[in-house]
Amino acid sequence: MIVRVLFLFIGFGLAVAGGVTLIAFLNLLTMGHTAVDYFHFVVHRPESYLFVGGLLLMWLSLYFPSI
C-alpha cells in the first residue's frame, strides 16, 4: 500500500513538472511560431516525457494495485 502511494506522489510530481513546462512552452506561440512548430519542439524535449511518465505512474498506481 505504501509503495502505491509513493508511486502516486512521484507520478504526480513528474506530471506537474512536465505540465508546467508544457504550459511555459506555449509562449512560443505568442512569438510567432505555429502550432506545428510548437508540437515539433515539444516532442523533442525531455520535459514532455516527464508529463507522460507521471500520468502513466499515477494510472498504474491507481488502477493496477497488484503491481
Rosetta blueprint (number, residue, H / E / L):
1 M L
2 I H
3 V H
4 R H
5 V H
6 L H
7 F H
8 L H
9 F H
10 I H
11 G H
12 F H
13 G H
14 L H
15 A H
16 V H
17 A H
18 G H
19 G H
20 V H
21 T H
22 L H
23 I H
24 A H
25 F L
26 L L
27 N H
28 L H
29 L H
30 T H
31 M L
32 G L
33 H L
34 T L
35 A H
36 V H
37 D H
38 Y H
39 F H
40 H H
41 F H
42 V H
43 V H
44 H L
45 R L
46 P H
47 E H
48 S H
49 Y H
50 L H
51 F H
52 V H
53 G H
54 G H
55 L H
56 L H
57 L H
58 M H
59 W H
60 L H
61 S H
62 L H
63 Y H
64 F L
65 P L
66 S L
67 I L
